[in-house]
Amino acid sequence: MPESLGLEDQVIAALRRITRAIDLHSRLLLKQCGLTSPQLTALIAMQRLQPVTVGRLAREIHLGQATVTGILGRLEARELIVRTRGSRDRRSVLVELTEAGADLLSRTPSPLQERFRRELSHL
């Protein structure tokens, strides 16, 4: 970055590059796997936590429960996840990957957040 730019302008330029990288990665992910970044993030968290309640999943991926419910609906329509009622509390909904979901997840590129983490760990 040119040093003639003030710190604020350098930060804004860096944020623009990050935004562009996110946009490009999201388009690639959608083209290759038919998944959005939030869908991929949800699948990865589900794989790690399953079975998991919708509320806990929402907290883990830092999205609202209503947003996560919409994401899960789209994943369920593609038969990538299943939702079941909790055995102890029937009001509780548990989600987990199907075989098809696990298979798709094994073939997806790593999330862009992983790349950011690797790069930022050197700072």
C-alpha positions in Angstrom: 0.0 0.0 0.0 1.4 3.4 -0.8 2.8 5.1 2.3 1.4 8.4 1.1 -2.1 7.2 2.2 -3.1 8.0 5.8 -3.7 5.2 8.2 -7.5 5.6 7.8 -7.2 5.3 4.0 -4.9 2.3 4.3 -7.5 0.6 6.6 -10.3 1.4 4.1 -8.3 0.1 1.2 -7.5 -3.1 3.1 -11.2 -3.6 4.0 -12.1 -3.2 0.3 -9.6 -5.9 -0.6 -11.1 -8.2 2.1 -14.6 -7.5 0.8 -13.5 -8.3 -2.7 -11.9 -11.6 -1.6 -15.0 -12.6 0.3 -17.2 -11.9 -2.8 -14.9 -13.9 -5.1 -14.7 -16.8 -2.7 -18.5 -16.8 -2.2 -19.0 -16.9 -6.0 -16.5 -19.8 -6.3 -18.1 -21.7 -3.5 -21.6 -21.3 -4.9 -20.4 -22.3 -8.4 -18.4 -25.4 -7.2 -20.6 -26.7 -4.5 -23.9 -24.9 -4.6 -23.4 -23.6 -1.1 -23.3 -20.1 0.3 -20.7 -19.1 2.8 -23.2 -19.1 5.7 -24.4 -22.6 4.6 -20.8 -23.9 4.6 -20.1 -22.4 8.0 -23.3 -24.0 9.4 -22.3 -27.4 7.9 -18.8 -27.2 9.4 -20.1 -26.3 12.8 -22.7 -29.1 12.6 -20.1 -31.6 11.8 -18.1 -30.6 14.9 -21.0 -30.4 17.3 -23.6 -32.8 16.0 -26.2 -33.4 17.1 -26.7 -29.7 18.0 -29.7 -27.5 18.8 -30.6 -24.7 16.4 -30.0 -22.2 19.2 -26.5 -23.4 20.0 -25.6 -23.6 16.3 -26.8 -20.0 15.9 -24.5 -18.9 18.8 -21.6 -20.9 17.4 -21.7 -19.3 14.0 -22.7 -15.8 15.2 -26.0 -15.6 13.4 -29.6 -15.0 14.5 -31.7 -18.1 15.2 -34.2 -17.0 12.5 -31.4 -16.7 10.0 -30.0 -20.1 10.9 -33.5 -21.6 10.6 -33.7 -20.3 7.0 -30.3 -21.7 6.2 -31.2 -25.1 7.7 -34.4 -25.2 5.6 -32.4 -24.8 2.4 -29.9 -27.5 3.6 -32.7 -29.8 4.6 -34.4 -29.4 1.2 -31.2 -30.6 -0.4 -31.1 -33.5 2.1 -27.7 -32.4 3.5 -29.0 -32.3 7.1 -31.9 -33.7 9.1 -33.8 -32.1 11.9 -35.2 -34.1 14.8 -37.1 -33.3 18.0 -35.2 -33.8 21.2 -36.1 -36.9 23.1 -36.2 -35.2 26.5 -37.7 -31.9 25.4 -39.9 -32.2 22.3 -39.7 -28.4 21.8 -36.0 -28.7 21.2 -34.9 -29.3 17.6 -31.6 -31.1 16.9 -29.8 -30.9 13.6 -27.1 -33.1 12.1 -25.5 -33.9 8.8 -26.7 -36.6 6.5 -24.3 -38.8 4.6 -24.8 -36.6 1.6 -24.0 -33.5 3.7 -20.8 -35.1 5.1 -19.8 -36.1 1.6 -20.4 -32.6 0.2 -18.5 -31.1 3.1 -15.5 -33.3 2.4 -15.3 -32.0 -1.1 -15.7 -28.2 -0.4 -12.9 -25.7 -0.3 -11.9 -24.5 3.1 -13.8 -21.4 4.3 -12.2 -18.1 3.6 -12.1 -17.5 7.4 -9.5 -20.2 7.7 -7.2 -18.4 5.2 -7.7 -15.1 7.1 -6.8 -16.9 10.4 -3.6 -18.3 8.9 -2.6 -14.9 7.5 -3.5 -12.9 10.7 -1.7 -15.4 13.0 1.6 -14.0 11.6 0.9 -10.5 12.8 
